[in-house]
Amino acid sequence: MLLVALFPAASGSIESDSNREAFHHFTFGADLVLFACMIAYVQRAAAASRAEQSAASKWGPLVVLTLGCCLLILDPIRHVLLDHGGVFFKEQTLAMYSVLGGLSPMGKACQIASISGMILMVSGVLWHMRMPEALLRNLSTSESSKVQ
């Protein structure tokens, strides 16, 4: 019984409503923990960084990462709200697809938010890691070695 509670797919029918809801809740919780840890890590690193950095290079990665995480959590929130009957919204308003077929306005908004959020989150992490600076440094050293 414990196995079924921890792993809903062990109950036999993977495509049941209870399994779908369990996975939506698990994904939402995992996203919250992962995003909070990433944001806290980058925030601590920014606070401990050198004072001679500009405000943009010090706090920019945190702002970009936080915005990306906020956009990425919108679709899991929509799923959890739908699993509970819409809560504050009509279920039709939160639906991913319209009755006519294709994406609903909410579906399109969540699609754009997810894509934008992923781009911003990856950009914030790469910026925090100083990846653009390292690439430019490597390119400039390889260019200078070709000239000689």
DRENTORKOL-3810 file (N, C-alpha, C; in nm, 4 decimals):
REM DRENTORKOL-3810
@n.u->0.0819; n.v->-0.1199; n.w->0.0000; ca.u->0.0000; ca.v->0.0000; ca.w->0.0000; c.u->0.0858; c.v->0.1256; c.w->0.0000
@n.u->0.1969; n.v->0.1222; n.w->0.0759; ca.u->0.2871; ca.v->0.2359; ca.w->0.0808; c.u->0.3476; c.v->0.2623; c.w->-0.0556
@n.u->0.3788; n.v->0.1546; n.w->-0.1298; ca.u->0.4352; ca.v->0.1681; ca.w->-0.2629; c.u->0.3395; c.v->0.2434; c.w->-0.3547
@n.u->0.2119; n.v->0.2123; n.w->-0.3478; ca.u->0.1121; ca.v->0.2793; ca.w->-0.4302; c.u->0.0992; c.v->0.4260; c.w->-0.3908
@n.u->0.1113; n.v->0.4569; n.w->-0.2637; ca.u->0.1011; ca.v->0.5958; ca.w->-0.2186; c.u->0.2213; c.v->0.6773; c.w->-0.2641
@n.u->0.3404; n.v->0.6176; n.w->-0.2601; ca.u->0.4612; ca.v->0.6901; ca.w->-0.3006; c.u->0.4771; c.v->0.6970; c.w->-0.4516
@n.u->0.4387; n.v->0.5905; n.w->-0.5209; ca.u->0.4519; ca.v->0.5830; ca.w->-0.6654; c.u->0.3162; c.v->0.5478; c.w->-0.7250
@n.u->0.2367; n.v->0.6492; n.w->-0.7613; ca.u->0.1011; ca.v->0.6218; ca.w->-0.8094; c.u->0.0960; c.v->0.5299; c.w->-0.9307
@n.u->0.2011; n.v->0.5278; n.w->-1.0130; ca.u->0.1997; ca.v->0.4418; ca.w->-1.1314; c.u->0.1993; c.v->0.2941; c.w->-1.0936
@n.u->0.2376; n.v->0.2619; n.w->-0.9705; ca.u->0.2396; ca.v->0.1233; ca.w->-0.9253; c.u->0.0984; c.v->0.0677; c.w->-0.9063
@n.u->-0.0015; n.v->0.1533; n.w->-0.9111; ca.u->-0.1388; ca.v->0.1074; ca.w->-0.8906; c.u->-0.1948; c.v->0.0350; c.w->-1.0120
@n.u->-0.1243; n.v->0.0360; n.w->-1.1242; ca.u->-0.1725; ca.v->-0.0379; ca.w->-1.2400; c.u->-0.2103; c.v->0.0512; c.w->-1.3558
@n.u->-0.2971; n.v->0.1461; n.w->-1.3358; ca.u->-0.3417; ca.v->0.2333; ca.w->-1.4429; c.u->-0.2664; c.v->0.3662; c.w->-1.4366
@n.u->-0.1750; n.v->0.3850; n.w->-1.5283; ca.u->-0.0913; ca.v->0.5053; ca.w->-1.5270; c.u->-0.1723; c.v->0.6292; c.w->-1.5650
@n.u->-0.2702; n.v->0.6133; n.w->-1.6504; ca.u->-0.3434; ca.v->0.7280; ca.w->-1.7015; c.u->-0.4678; c.v->0.7634; c.w->-1.6199
@n.u->-0.4716; n.v->0.7293; n.w->-1.4940; ca.u->-0.5882; ca.v->0.7619; ca.w->-1.4123; c.u->-0.5814; c.v->0.9077; c.w->-1.3673
@n.u->-0.6970; n.v->0.9617; n.w->-1.3283; ca.u->-0.7028; ca.v->1.1000; ca.w->-1.2813; c.u->-0.6193; c.v->1.1209; c.w->-1.1559
@n.u->-0.6202; n.v->1.0232; n.w->-1.0655; ca.u->-0.5433; ca.v->1.0393; ca.w->-0.9419; c.u->-0.3933; c.v->1.0405; c.w->-0.9703
@n.u->-0.3473; n.v->0.9591; n.w->-1.0650; ca.u->-0.2055; ca.v->0.9602; ca.w->-1.1013; c.u->-0.1673; c.v->1.0925; c.w->-1.1664
@n.u->-0.2528; n.v->1.1431; n.w->-1.2537; ca.u->-0.2259; ca.v->1.2708; ca.w->-1.3200; c.u->-0.2148; c.v->1.3813; c.w->-1.2158
@n.u->-0.3083; n.v->1.3843; n.w->-1.1227; ca.u->-0.3042; ca.v->1.4855; ca.w->-1.0171; c.u->-0.1799; c.v->1.4707; c.w->-0.9300
@n.u->-0.1439; n.v->1.3485; n.w->-0.8961; ca.u->-0.0256; ca.v->1.3250; ca.w->-0.8129; c.u->0.1003; c.v->1.3742; c.w->-0.8832
@n.u->0.1114; n.v->1.3455; n.w->-1.0114; ca.u->0.2285; ca.v->1.3902; ca.w->-1.0852; c.u->0.2312; c.v->1.5417; c.w->-1.1000
@n.u->0.1146; n.v->1.6044; n.w->-1.1181; ca.u->0.1101; ca.v->1.7512; ca.w->-1.1238; c.u->0.1571; c.v->1.8121; c.w->-0.9923
@n.u->0.1108; n.v->1.7562; n.w->-0.8818; ca.u->0.1514; ca.v->1.8069; ca.w->-0.7507; c.u->0.3005; c.v->1.7826; c.w->-0.7257
@n.u->0.3489; n.v->1.6646; n.w->-0.7626; ca.u->0.4905; ca.v->1.6330; ca.w->-0.7446; c.u->0.5773; c.v->1.7275; c.w->-0.8280
@n.u->0.5389; n.v->1.7493; n.w->-0.9530; ca.u->0.6151; ca.v->1.8392; ca.w->-1.0406; c.u->0.6151; c.v->1.9806; c.w->-0.9856
@n.u->0.5004; n.v->2.0274; n.w->-0.9396; ca.u->0.4912; ca.v->2.1617; ca.w->-0.8825; c.u->0.5830; c.v->2.1747; c.w->-0.7612
@n.u->0.5783; n.v->2.0768; n.w->-0.6711; ca.u->0.6630; ca.v->2.0804; ca.w->-0.5517; c.u->0.8109; c.v->2.0731; c.w->-0.5858
@n.u->0.8471; n.v->1.9856; n.w->-0.6793; ca.u->0.9872; ca.v->1.9729; ca.w->-0.7198; c.u->1.0364; c.v->2.1021; c.w->-0.7845
@n.u->0.9522; n.v->2.1632; n.w->-0.8682; ca.u->0.9886; ca.v->2.2909; ca.w->-0.9305; c.u->1.0108; c.v->2.3984; c.w->-0.8248
@n.u->0.9210; n.v->2.4059; n.w->-0.7285; ca.u->0.9360; ca.v->2.5063; ca.w->-0.6229; c.u->1.0681; c.v->2.4904; c.w->-0.5483
@n.u->1.1014; n.v->2.3682; n.w->-0.5113; ca.u->1.2253; ca.v->2.3436; ca.w->-0.4370; c.u->1.3464; c.v->2.3754; c.w->-0.5240
@n.u->1.3472; n.v->2.3262; n.w->-0.6463; ca.u->1.4603; ca.v->2.3489; ca.w->-0.7359; c.u->1.4798; c.v->2.4983; c.w->-0.7637
@n.u->1.3712; n.v->2.5678; n.w->-0.7967; ca.u->1.3814; ca.v->2.7107; ca.w->-0.8279; c.u->1.4250; c.v->2.7908; c.w->-0.7059
@n.u->1.3701; n.v->2.7581; n.w->-0.5895; ca.u->1.4083; ca.v->2.8293; ca.w->-0.4666; c.u->1.5562; c.v->2.8096; c.w->-0.4352
@n.u->1.6055; n.v->2.6878; n.w->-0.4530; ca.u->1.7477; ca.v->2.6606; ca.w->-0.4270; c.u->1.8369; c.v->2.7356; c.w->-0.5254
@n.u->1.7998; n.v->2.7360; n.w->-0.6523; ca.u->1.8803; ca.v->2.8087; ca.w->-0.7519; c.u->1.8822; c.v->2.9578; c.w->-0.7216
@n.u->1.7665; n.v->3.0140; n.w->-0.6917; ca.u->1.7574; ca.v->3.1574; ca.w->-0.6635; c.u->1.8364; c.v->3.1913; c.w->-0.5374
@n.u->1.8245; n.v->3.1107; n.w->-0.4330; ca.u->1.8975; ca.v->3.1364; ca.w->-0.3082; c.u->2.0485; c.v->3.1272; c.w->-0.3302
@n.u->2.0933; n.v->3.0295; n.w->-0.4093; ca.u->2.2362; ca.v->3.0141; ca.w->-0.4360; c.u->2.2919; c.v->3.1361; c.w->-0.5095
@n.u->2.2226; n.v->3.1792; n.w->-0.6139; ca.u->2.2694; ca.v->3.2945; ca.w->-0.6918; c.u->2.2606; c.v->3.4218; c.w->-0.6077
@n.u->2.1585; n.v->3.4334; n.w->-0.5222; ca.u->2.1453; ca.v->3.5509; ca.w->-0.4367; c.u->2.2605; c.v->3.5593; c.w->-0.3376
@n.u->2.2953; n.v->3.4459; n.w->-0.2756; ca.u->2.4072; ca.v->3.4452; ca.w->-0.1803; c.u->2.5389; c.v->3.4788; c.w->-0.2493
@n.u->2.5573; n.v->3.4259; n.w->-0.3690; ca.u->2.6806; ca.v->3.4535; ca.w->-0.4434; c.u->2.6875; c.v->3.6009; c.w->-0.4825
@n.u->2.5751; n.v->3.6590; n.w->-0.5199; ca.u->2.5727; ca.v->3.8008; ca.w->-0.5563; c.u->2.6004; c.v->3.8885; c.w->-0.4347
@n.u->2.5430; n.v->3.8533; n.w->-0.3222; ca.u->2.5644; ca.v->3.9323; ca.w->-0.2005; c.u->2.7098; c.v->3.9249; c.w->-0.1541
@n.u->2.7756; n.v->3.8124; n.w->-0.1782; ca.u->2.9139; ca.v->3.7949; ca.w->-0.1340; c.u->3.0160; c.v->3.8403; c.w->-0.2376
@n.u->2.9693; n.v->3.8821; n.w->-0.3554; ca.u->3.0631; ca.v->3.9178; ca.w->-0.4618; c.u->3.1298; c.v->4.0519; c.w->-0.4348
@n.u->3.2299; n.v->4.0795; n.w->-0.5145; ca.u->3.3103; ca.v->4.2007; ca.w->-0.4971; c.u->3.2261; c.v->4.3271; c.w->-0.5113
@n.u->3.2642; n.v->4.4277; n.w->-0.4354; ca.u->3.1909; ca.v->4.5551; ca.w->-0.4367; c.u->3.2217; c.v->4.6369; c.w->-0.5609
@n.u->3.3366; n.v->4.6103; n.w->-0.6283; ca.u->3.3727; ca.v->4.6914; ca.w->-0.7445; c.u->3.2955; c.v->4.6534; c.w->-0.8706
@n.u->3.2162; n.v->4.5474; n.w->-0.8647; ca.u->3.1322; ca.v->4.5110; ca.w->-0.9785; c.u->3.0193; c.v->4.6114; c.w->-0.9942
@n.u->2.9742; n.v->4.6272; n.w->-1.1183; ca.u->2.8574; ca.v->4.7122; ca.w->-1.1390; c.u->2.7336; c.v->4.6407; c.w->-1.0847
@n.u->2.6300; n.v->4.7186; n.w->-1.0578; ca.u->2.5058; ca.v->4.6597; ca.w->-1.0050; c.u->2.4460; c.v->4.5600; c.w->-1.1037
@n.u->2.4585; n.v->4.5889; n.w->-1.2332; ca.u->2.4026; ca.v->4.4985; ca.w->-1.3343; c.u->2.4757; c.v->4.3649; c.w->-1.3358
@n.u->2.6081; n.v->4.3662; n.w->-1.3288; ca.u->2.6800; ca.v->4.2387; ca.w->-1.3328; c.u->2.6690; c.v->4.1639; c.w->-1.2002
@n.u->2.6433; n.v->4.2361; n.w->-1.0936; ca.u->2.6294; ca.v->4.1717; ca.w->-0.9630; c.u->2.4903; c.v->4.1114; c.w->-0.9446
@n.u->2.3863; n.v->4.1884; n.w->-0.9734; ca.u->2.2497; ca.v->4.1448; ca.w->-0.9455; c.u->2.1721; c.v->4.1020; c.w->-1.0705
@n.u->2.2258; n.v->4.1294; n.w->-1.1882; ca.u->2.1571; ca.v->4.0941; ca.w->-1.3129; c.u->2.1244; c.v->3.9464; c.w->-1.3255
@n.u->2.2221; n.v->3.8569; n.w->-1.3014; ca.u->2.1895; ca.v->3.7141; ca.w->-1.3123; c.u->2.0755; c.v->3.6716; c.w->-1.2196
@n.u->2.0713; n.v->3.7288; n.w->-1.0999; ca.u->1.9636; ca.v->3.6957; ca.w->-1.0057; c.u->1.8285; c.v->3.7414; c.w->-1.0586
@n.u->1.8224; n.v->3.8606; n.w->-1.1129; ca.u->1.6964; ca.v->3.9133; ca.w->-1.1658; c.u->1.6480; c.v->3.8287; c.w->-1.2838
@n.u->1.7402; n.v->3.7968; n.w->-1.3758; ca.u->1.7034; ca.v->3.7180; ca.w->-1.4939; c.u->1.6597; c.v->3.5769; c.w->-1.4529
@n.u->1.7340; n.v->3.5151; n.w->-1.3621; ca.u->1.6996; ca.v->3.3810; ca.w->-1.3144; c.u->1.5648; c.v->3.3805; c.w->-1.2433
@n.u->1.5402; n.v->3.4772; n.w->-1.1572; ca.u->1.4139; ca.v->3.4840; ca.w->-1.0827; c.u->1.2957; c.v->3.5034; c.w->-1.1770
@n.u->1.3100; n.v->3.5913; n.w->-1.2748; ca.u->1.2023; ca.v->3.6121; ca.w->-1.3725; c.u->1.1757; c.v->3.4843; c.w->-1.4514
@n.u->1.2829; n.v->3.4157; n.w->-1.4912; ca.u->1.2660; ca.v->3.2899; ca.w->-1.5638; c.u->1.1943; c.v->3.1851; c.w->-1.4808
@n.u->1.2303; n.v->3.1731; n.w->-1.3549; ca.u->1.1653; ca.v->3.0751; ca.w->-1.2667; c.u->1.0176; c.v->3.1092; c.w->-1.2449
@n.u->0.9883; n.v->3.2376; n.w->-1.2316; ca.u->0.8473; ca.v->3.2792; ca.w->-1.2147; c.u->0.7650; c.v->3.2437; c.w->-1.3382
@n.u->0.8221; n.v->3.2626; n.w->-1.4563; ca.u->0.7502; ca.v->3.2273; ca.w->-1.5788; c.u->0.7354; c.v->3.0756; c.w->-1.5924
@n.u->0.8365; n.v->3.0022; n.w->-1.5524; ca.u->0.8307; ca.v->2.8562; ca.w->-1.5640; c.u->0.7309; c.v->2.7918; c.w->-1.4676
@n.u->0.7019; n.v->2.8546; n.w->-1.3564; ca.u->0.6114; ca.v->2.7938; ca.w->-1.2580; c.u->0.4636; c.v->2.8175; c.w->-1.2930
@n.u->0.4367; n.v->2.9056; n.w->-1.3884; ca.u->0.2973; ca.v->2.9366; ca.w->-1.4230; c.u->0.2191; c.v->2.8152; c.w->-1.4726
@n.u->0.2772; n.v->2.7352; n.w->-1.5624; ca.u->0.2033; ca.v->2.6210; ca.w->-1.6156; c.u->0.1781; c.v->2.5138; c.w->-1.5087
@n.u->0.2762; n.v->2.4797; n.w->-1.4246; ca.u->0.2433; ca.v->2.3861; ca.w->-1.3162; c.u->0.1348; c.v->2.4380; c.w->-1.2207
@n.u->0.1337; n.v->2.5697; n.w->-1.1963; ca.u->0.0265; ca.v->2.6272; ca.w->-1.1131; c.u->-0.1077; c.v->2.6083; c.w->-1.1815
@n.u->-0.1119; n.v->2.6316; n.w->-1.3135; ca.u->-0.2361; ca.v->2.6135; ca.w->-1.3896; c.u->-0.2839; c.v->2.4691; c.w->-1.3794
@n.u->-0.1913; n.v->2.3735; n.w->-1.3891; ca.u->-0.2286; ca.v->2.2321; ca.w->-1.3790; c.u->-0.2859; c.v->2.1994; c.w->-1.2417
@n.u->-0.2219; n.v->2.2467; n.w->-1.1366; ca.u->-0.2701; ca.v->2.2182; ca.w->-1.0006; c.u->-0.4070; c.v->2.2821; c.w->-0.9788
@n.u->-0.4253; n.v->2.4047; n.w->-1.0257; ca.u->-0.5562; ca.v->2.4696; ca.w->-1.0124; c.u->-0.6637; c.v->2.3920; c.w->-1.0869
@n.u->-0.6316; n.v->2.3447; n.w->-1.2072; ca.u->-0.7295; ca.v->2.2652; ca.w->-1.2830; c.u->-0.7622; c.v->2.1343; c.w->-1.2115
@n.u->-0.6621; n.v->2.0735; n.w->-1.1490; ca.u->-0.6865; ca.v->1.9486; ca.w->-1.0763; c.u->-0.7835; c.v->1.9677; c.w->-0.9605
@n.u->-0.7941; n.v->2.0896; n.w->-0.9108; ca.u->-0.8837; ca.v->2.1187; ca.w->-0.7984; c.u->-1.0072; c.v->2.1971; c.w->-0.8423
@n.u->-1.0443; n.v->2.1822; n.w->-0.9677; ca.u->-1.1674; ca.v->2.2425; ca.w->-1.0162; c.u->-1.1575; c.v->2.3897; c.w->-1.0512
@n.u->-1.0385; n.v->2.4408; n.w->-1.0708; ca.u->-1.0220; ca.v->2.5801; ca.w->-1.1098; c.u->-0.9993; c.v->2.6744; c.w->-0.9934
@n.u->-1.0453; n.v->2.6405; n.w->-0.8760; ca.u->-1.0330; ca.v->2.7168; ca.w->-0.7514; c.u->-1.0826; c.v->2.8598; c.w->-0.7701
@n.u->-0.9980; n.v->2.9510; n.w->-0.8175; ca.u->-1.0351; ca.v->3.0927; ca.w->-0.8321; c.u->-1.0887; c.v->3.1246; c.w->-0.9714
@n.u->-1.0771; n.v->3.0322; n.w->-1.0650; ca.u->-1.1110; ca.v->3.0563; ca.w->-1.2050; c.u->-1.2076; c.v->2.9490; c.w->-1.2537
@n.u->-1.2752; n.v->2.9782; n.w->-1.3622; ca.u->-1.3547; ca.v->2.8748; ca.w->-1.4274; c.u->-1.2572; c.v->2.7784; c.w->-1.4945
@n.u->-1.2914; n.v->2.6501; n.w->-1.4935; ca.u->-1.2033; ca.v->2.5502; ca.w->-1.5535; c.u->-1.1799; c.v->2.5789; c.w->-1.7013
@n.u->-1.2805; n.v->2.6293; n.w->-1.7702; ca.u->-1.2669; ca.v->2.6598; ca.w->-1.9127; c.u->-1.1637; c.v->2.7693; c.w->-1.9356
@n.u->-1.1508; n.v->2.8629; n.w->-1.8420; ca.u->-1.0521; ca.v->2.9704; ca.w->-1.8544; c.u->-0.9106; c.v->2.9160; c.w->-1.8448
@n.u->-0.8894; n.v->2.8119; n.w->-1.7634; ca.u->-0.7572; ca.v->2.7551; ca.w->-1.7421; c.u->-0.7213; c.v->2.6439; c.w->-1.8404
@n.u->-0.8170; n.v->2.6042; n.w->-1.9238; ca.u->-0.7932; ca.v->2.4928; ca.w->-2.0153; c.u->-0.6831; c.v->2.5261; c.w->-2.1153
@n.u->-0.6041; n.v->2.4259; n.w->-2.1484; ca.u->-0.4931; ca.v->2.4435; ca.w->-2.2429; c.u->-0.5438; c.v->2.4547; c.w->-2.3864
@n.u->-0.6513; n.v->2.3821; n.w->-2.4169; ca.u->-0.7040; ca.v->2.3806; ca.w->-2.5529; c.u->-0.8457; c.v->2.4367; c.w->-2.5551
@n.u->-0.8797; n.v->2.5018; n.w->-2.6646; ca.u->-1.0141; ca.v->2.5569; ca.w->-2.6788; c.u->-1.1085; c.v->2.4487; c.w->-2.7300
@n.u->-1.2369; n.v->2.4722; n.w->-2.7170; ca.u->-1.3358; ca.v->2.3747; ca.w->-2.7630; c.u->-1.3346; c.v->2.3634; c.w->-2.9154
@n.u->-1.2829; n.v->2.4645; n.w->-2.9828; ca.u->-1.2759; ca.v->2.4634; ca.w->-3.1288; c.u->-1.1507; c.v->2.3929; c.w->-3.1798
@n.u->-1.0645; n.v->2.3534; n.w->-3.0896; ca.u->-0.9377; ca.v->2.2916; ca.w->-3.1277; c.u->-0.8258; c.v->2.3949; c.w->-3.1246
@n.u->-0.7075; n.v->2.3511; n.w->-3.1092; ca.u->-0.5946; ca.v->2.4422; ca.w->-3.0984; c.u->-0.5804; c.v->2.4951; c.w->-2.9568
@n.u->-0.4773; n.v->2.5742; n.w->-2.9372; ca.u->-0.4510; ca.v->2.6289; ca.w->-2.8051; c.u->-0.5499; c.v->2.7386; c.w->-2.7694
@n.u->-0.5903; n.v->2.7395; n.w->-2.6444; ca.u->-0.6738; ca.v->2.8479; ca.w->-2.5922; c.u->-0.5819; c.v->2.9667; c.w->-2.5628
@n.u->-0.6384; n.v->3.0843; n.w->-2.5335; ca.u->-0.5524; ca.v->3.1973; ca.w->-2.4951; c.u->-0.4628; c.v->3.1644; c.w->-2.3752
@n.u->-0.5161; n.v->3.0908; n.w->-2.2760; ca.u->-0.4352; ca.v->3.0517; ca.w->-2.1609; c.u->-0.3277; c.v->2.9528; c.w->-2.2029
@n.u->-0.3612; n.v->2.8627; n.w->-2.2920; ca.u->-0.2635; ca.v->2.7662; ca.w->-2.3422; c.u->-0.1494; c.v->2.8342; c.w->-2.4151
@n.u->-0.1826; n.v->2.9318; n.w->-2.4988; ca.u->-0.0789; ca.v->3.0062; ca.w->-2.5715; c.u->0.0067; c.v->3.0875; c.w->-2.4739
@n.u->-0.0571; n.v->3.1501; n.w->-2.3756; ca.u->0.0170; ca.v->3.2289; ca.w->-2.2766; c.u->0.1125; c.v->3.1403; c.w->-2.1972
@n.u->0.0666; n.v->3.0212; n.w->-2.1564; ca.u->0.1534; ca.v->2.9298; ca.w->-2.0813; c.u->0.2655; c.v->2.8754; c.w->-2.1686
@n.u->0.2376; n.v->2.8539; n.w->-2.2962; ca.u->0.3415; ca.v->2.8086; ca.w->-2.3877; c.u->0.4503; c.v->2.9150; c.w->-2.4029
@n.u->0.4103; n.v->3.0383; n.w->-2.4229; ca.u->0.5055; ca.v->3.1489; ca.w->-2.4358; c.u->0.5812; c.v->3.1695; c.w->-2.3049
@n.u->0.5107; n.v->3.1618; n.w->-2.1927; ca.u->0.5755; ca.v->3.1788; ca.w->-2.0616; c.u->0.6780; c.v->3.0690; c.w->-2.0367
@n.u->0.6467; n.v->2.9458; n.w->-2.0735; ca.u->0.7401; ca.v->2.8349; ca.w->-2.0520; c.u->0.8656; c.v->2.8496; c.w->-2.1376
@n.u->0.8484; n.v->2.8844; n.w->-2.2632; ca.u->0.9637; ca.v->2.9016; ca.w->-2.3521; c.u->1.0485; c.v->3.0197; c.w->-2.3065
@n.u->0.9839; n.v->3.1316; n.w->-2.2778; ca.u->1.0564; ca.v->3.2502; ca.w->-2.2309; c.u->1.1239; c.v->3.2239; c.w->-2.0976
@n.u->1.0544; n.v->3.1552; n.w->-2.0085; ca.u->1.1096; ca.v->3.1233; ca.w->-1.8775; c.u->1.2327; c.v->3.0349; c.w->-1.8869
@n.u->1.2291; n.v->2.9363; n.w->-1.9748; ca.u->1.3448; ca.v->2.8479; ca.w->-1.9915; c.u->1.4641; c.v->2.9265; c.w->-2.0459
@n.u->1.4407; n.v->3.0124; n.w->-2.1436; ca.u->1.5484; ca.v->3.0944; ca.w->-2.2002; c.u->1.6065; c.v->3.1860; c.w->-2.0934
@n.u->1.5204; n.v->3.2508; n.w->-2.0148; ca.u->1.5685; ca.v->3.3416; ca.w->-1.9108; c.u->1.6418; c.v->3.2669; c.w->-1.7993
@n.u->1.5896; n.v->3.1515; n.w->-1.7593; ca.u->1.6547; ca.v->3.0762; ca.w->-1.6525; c.u->1.7946; c.v->3.0304; c.w->-1.6954
@n.u->1.8050; n.v->2.9740; n.w->-1.8143; ca.u->1.9358; ca.v->2.9294; ca.w->-1.8637; c.u->2.0295; c.v->3.0483; c.w->-1.8806
@n.u->1.9778; n.v->3.1595; n.w->-1.9303; ca.u->2.0602; ca.v->3.2795; ca.w->-1.9463; c.u->2.1110; c.v->3.3298; c.w->-1.8120
@n.u->2.0249; n.v->3.3310; n.w->-1.7115; ca.u->2.0652; ca.v->3.3749; ca.w->-1.5786; c.u->2.1718; c.v->3.2858; c.w->-1.5176
@n.u->2.1571; n.v->3.1555; n.w->-1.5362; ca.u->2.2565; ca.v->3.0614; ca.w->-1.4824; c.u->2.3899; c.v->3.0783; c.w->-1.5546
@n.u->2.3856; n.v->3.0881; n.w->-1.6875; ca.u->2.5093; ca.v->3.1061; ca.w->-1.7637; c.u->2.5767; c.v->3.2388; c.w->-1.7298
@n.u->2.4967; n.v->3.3428; n.w->-1.7116; ca.u->2.5517; ca.v->3.4732; ca.w->-1.6742; c.u->2.6166; c.v->3.4653; c.w->-1.5355
@n.u->2.5498; n.v->3.3981; n.w->-1.4435; ca.u->2.6051; ca.v->3.3801; ca.w->-1.3091; c.u->2.7385; c.v->3.3051; c.w->-1.3143
@n.u->2.7479; n.v->3.2069; n.w->-1.4030; ca.u->2.8700; ca.v->3.1284; ca.w->-1.4172; c.u->2.9778; c.v->3.2036; c.w->-1.4960
@n.u->2.9466; n.v->3.3230; n.w->-1.5419; ca.u->3.0387; ca.v->3.4055; ca.w->-1.6220; c.u->3.0763; c.v->3.3352; c.w->-1.7525
@n.u->2.9832; n.v->3.2598; n.w->-1.8089; ca.u->3.0084; ca.v->3.1865; ca.w->-1.9317; c.u->3.0345; c.v->3.2793; c.w->-2.0507
@n.u->2.9568; n.v->3.3885; n.w->-2.0688; ca.u->2.9866; ca.v->3.4769; ca.w->-2.1824; c.u->3.1280; c.v->3.5354; c.w->-2.1746
@n.u->3.1712; n.v->3.5745; n.w->-2.0551; ca.u->3.3064; ca.v->3.6292; ca.w->-2.0388; c.u->3.4117; c.v->3.5246; c.w->-2.0731
@n.u->3.3922; n.v->3.4017; n.w->-2.0300; ca.u->3.4886; ca.v->3.2953; ca.w->-2.0582; c.u->3.4951; c.v->3.2657; c.w->-2.2076
@n.u->3.3802; n.v->3.2637; n.w->-2.2740; ca.u->3.3790; ca.v->3.2410; ca.w->-2.4186; c.u->3.4502; c.v->3.3531; c.w->-2.4930
@n.u->3.4226; n.v->3.4770; n.w->-2.4547; ca.u->3.4900; ca.v->3.5895; ca.w->-2.5196; c.u->3.6403; c.v->3.5856; c.w->-2.4947
@n.u->3.6793; n.v->3.5504; n.w->-2.3757; ca.u->3.8213; ca.v->3.5406; ca.w->-2.3425; c.u->3.8880; c.v->3.4319; c.w->-2.4267
@n.u->3.8226; n.v->3.3163; n.w->-2.4408; ca.u->3.8774; ca.v->3.2080; ca.w->-2.5222; c.u->3.8832; c.v->3.2459; c.w->-2.6691
@n.u->3.7796; n.v->3.3144; n.w->-2.7174; ca.u->3.7802; ca.v->3.3580; ca.w->-2.8567; c.u->3.8909; c.v->3.4590; c.w->-2.8829
@n.u->3.9118; n.v->3.5512; n.w->-2.7905; ca.u->4.0140; ca.v->3.6538; ca.w->-2.8112; c.u->4.1547; c.v->3.5936; c.w->-2.8052
@n.u->4.1765; n.v->3.4930; n.w->-2.7203; ca.u->4.3090; ca.v->3.4305; ca.w->-2.7153; c.u->4.3330; c.v->3.3449; c.w->-2.8393
@n.u->4.2297; n.v->3.2794; n.w->-2.8895; ca.u->4.2469; ca.v->3.1986; ca.w->-3.0110; c.u->4.2685; c.v->3.2897; c.w->-3.1326
@n.u->4.2015; n.v->3.4036; n.w->-3.1359; ca.u->4.2207; ca.v->3.4992; ca.w->-3.2461; c.u->4.3624; c.v->3.5572; c.w->-3.2420
@n.u->4.4119; n.v->3.5896; n.w->-3.1235; ca.u->4.5455; ca.v->3.6476; ca.w->-3.1121; c.u->4.6532; c.v->3.5447; c.w->-3.1460
@n.u->4.6289; n.v->3.4169; n.w->-3.1189; ca.u->4.7262; ca.v->3.3141; ca.w->-3.1547; c.u->4.7276; c.v->3.2892; c.w->-3.3049
@n.u->4.6153; n.v->3.3102; n.w->-3.3743; ca.u->4.6104; ca.v->3.2944; ca.w->-3.5191; c.u->4.6860; c.v->3.4059; c.w->-3.5886
@n.u->4.6810; n.v->3.5262; n.w->-3.5319; ca.u->4.7455; ca.v->3.6429; ca.w->-3.5919; c.u->4.8973; c.v->3.6263; c.w->-3.5872
@n.u->4.9493; n.v->3.5675; n.w->-3.4853; ca.u->5.0940; ca.v->3.5526; ca.w->-3.4708; c.u->5.1400; c.v->3.4472; c.w->-3.5580
END
